[in-house]
Amino acid sequence: MPPASELISVIVTTYNRPPALLACLRSLQDQLDRNFEILIADDGSGEATRQLIERESKASPIPIRHIWHEDKGFRAGTIRNKAAAAATGNYLLFMDGDCIAFPSFIARHRLLAETGYFVPGNRLLLNASSTEQALSREIPLHRQSIGFFIGLWLQRKLNRLLPLAYLRLHGWRYRNPQRWQKAMTCNLAFWKADFLAVNGFDEMFEGWGYEDSDLVIRLIHSGCKRKEGRFAVPVLHLWHPYNDRSQHDENYRRLLERIADPRIVVAERGVTQYI
């Protein structure tokens, strides 16, 4: 576990969705553990996002930095690499700019952090109508009671409730050290040293799909193990339309190659070019 005095770098990926980003940032600003920085990995958003980040940066009790590059299509891995290179913390926590963190999110991730392990959390999915309502009314979803979410679930506006349960049991979190499935950058943490050792995200994965799975597989190949974050660090994922998946097949083919060959550890084109 990083000591309370050690800074955590939270990297928030966004693209042209200011209302969702605002909700995400407000949830981070309300954290119980406040020793962290926010780096917004902006995959080419326009002026509205820039203005929002500028306003929030001035008022936020948590330091916010805006890492931006030109919009040349889906390049989430690239902008995450650039943000990670700029991070000053030794522990990196990735989430998406349309995810809401509950107040204990940072504190519990700090408790779960352990040398030699990556920690994937899980998520609850909010439907389209409830997402629109929450964003238009600026409802602070991270402050709502369990009863509020039970109500959404009963109305089939929330896909599940179990991620909200908090289990203190410790040993089972180590049961699947080689499992890469369902470890996604909407809620994923690891040490910066481990990230650098595998050269971060592989920018050969262009367009939507599997750049986060590839990273986790290479972390496992390097000797890093999975420590389960379920039932401790959930995020509420707001509804969004599907991304362009035209590169899915090529990215999946490349992913299968990585799974099959444990010698593949270091990204072909990764984070070191920005350091």
N, C-alpha and C positions, 0 to 999 in steps of 0.2 A: 504493500500500500504506500503511495506517495505520502510523505508527511504533510501535515496540515499547512506547513509553510511553503510547500512546493507548488508552483504554478502549473495548472492544467491548461492546455490550449484546446479550445473547442472550435472546430472548423465546420462552418455552416455553409452548405452548398446551395446556391440559389440561381434562378434565371427568370427574370421578368414576372415576378409575382409579389409585388410589394405588400398587399394586405396579409398574405400568409407569412411573409418574412417578418412583418411587424409583430404578428402574434407569436412567432417563434422567439424573437428577440425579447419581447416583454416577459415571456415565460423564463428565459434565461436570466433576466434581470431580477427575478423574484426568487432566486435560488437561496437555499439555506447556507450552503457552502459558497462563499463568494471569492475564493482565491483562484480565479481563472481568467483567461482572456478569451475574447471572441474574434475569430478571423473569418470574415465573410468571403467565401470562395465564389466569386461571381462569374458565371460562364457567359458573360457578354450582355448583361442586362442594359436597358436603356436609362434615360435621364430620371424617370420616376423612382427607380430603385436607388440611383445615386443620391438623389435628394433625401429619400427616406433614411438612408444610412448616415448621411451627414447630420440630419436632425437628431437621430437616435444617438449617434456618437457623442454629441455635445451634452446630452442630458443623462446618458447612461452611467450608473455607478460602476459598471464593469467596462474595462477598456475594449473598444471595438476598432478593428482595422478592416479596411475594404481592399481586397485583393481582386483585381479585375483584369480580364483580357478581352480582346475583340471577339465578337460573335462570328464564329466560323463553323457553326453547327454544334452538335452535342460533343463537348470536350470536357466532361466532368472530371475524368482522371487527371487531365492536364492542369486544370485550375486547382484541384485539390493538392497536387504536387507543389504548385507555386505557393499555396497558402501554408502547407506543411513546412516548406523551406523557410518561410518567414516567421514561423512559430517560435516563441521564446521558451515555452514549457518543454519539459522532458517527457510528458505524457500527452498523447494526442487522442482527442475524442471527436469522432466525426458524426454529424447528423445533417439532415436535410432542412432546408429553409421552409418547408411546409410541415414540419414536425413540432409538436408542443412538448416541452419538458415539464414534468411535474416538479414541485419544489425540492424534493430530495434527490433529484436526478444526479447532480454533480457529486453530492456527498456519498451516495451509494456507489457510484462509479469509482470514487476514490477508495472506498473500502474494498472493492473487488479487485482493484489493480494489484498485480503481482508480477515480479520479475519472471520472464520466460513465458508469459501468457498473453493472449489477446482475449478481449471480452466482448462478445456480441450480445446486445440487448434485444428485446422484441418490441412489438408495436400493436396498437389497436387502430383499426381503420374506420374513419368517420365517413358517412355517405355524402353525396353531392349536395343535397338540400340542406342538411345540417351544417355542412362546411360553409355554404354560402350565407346561411343565417348567422353563424358565429362570426364570420369575418365582416359582414356588413354592419352588424351591431357591435362589433369589437367586444364580444363576450370573452372574458378571461377564462378560457377553458381549463387552464392549469390550476385555477383556484376552486373549481367546482367539487362538490361532495360526491361520495360514492353513489349516493341516491340519484344524483343527476345522471350519472353514466348508466345506472341500472335502468332508468327511465328511457334513455336513448336505445339501449339494447332491447328492451321490451317492445319498442316501436320499430325495431329492425333498422335503426339508423347507425348502429355501432355493431361491428362484426362479432365482437366477443368481449368478455369481462375478465377472464382468467389472468391476463397479463397484469391486472391491477393488484393481484394478490402478492403479498410480500412473504417469502419463505426464507427464514434465517438459516435453515439447514445448509451445511457447508459442503460436506463430502461429495454429494451428487453432482456438484458443479464441475467436477473433474472427470466425469464418467466417459466423455467422448472427446478425447484430446485431439483426434485427427479429423473431426467432422468439420467440413467447410460449408455445408449446406445451411442456408438461412442465416448466414453472417453477412449483413448488408450495411452499407455506409450510411443508412438512415439512423443507425445506432450501433457504433462500433468503436472500440477503444484499444489502444496498444501503446507500448513505449516508442518514443521517437527513434531510439537507437535501433530497435527491431525493424522499424519502417525504413530507415536509411540502409540497413544491412541488405535488404532485398531490393533497394533502389525504388521504393515507393510504387505508385501505380504505373502500370505499363501503358504508355501512350500509343502503343501499337493497336490497342483496343479503341477504335474510333467509332463514333455513333453509340447509340444506347446498347448496353448489355454486357454484363459479366466482368467488367473491369474490377469490381469489388471482389467477386469470387476468385478471380485470378490472383489478386493480392493476398487473400487469405490462404489460398493453396500454396503460394510461394513462402508465406510465413511458416506454414506447417512443414514444408520441405526444408526450411532453414533450422528447424528444431523448436520453433515457437508452438505452444500448445493452446488449445481452446479451453477457456474457463467460462462456464455458462452464466450469462447475465439474466436469463429469464427469471421472472418472479422477483425482480429487484429493481430493474432500471427500464421500465417501459417508456415509450413515447406514444403520443397520440398523433397519428398520421392523417392529415387532412386529405380529402379527396382531391385528385387531379386527373386530367385526361392523360391517356397513354402517350408516351413519347414515340417519335418515329422509330420503328424497329427494323428498318431496311438493312441494317448491318448485323442483325441478330445471328444469321446463319454463319457468317464469317467469324464473328466473335466467339460463337459457340464451338466452332471447329478448333479455334486456337485454344480455347479453354480445355477441351478434351486432350489436346496435346500436352498441356501443362499437368493435367491430372495423371496422365500416363507416364510421365518422365520426372521422377523425383530429383533429377539432377538440375532441373530448371528452377533456379532460386532468384536470380537477379534479373530485374526488368531490362528488356532491350533498350528502351528509351524511357527513362524515369526521372526521379526527383533530383539526381545529382547535377543535372545541367543548370539548376536554379540556385545552387549553393556556392 
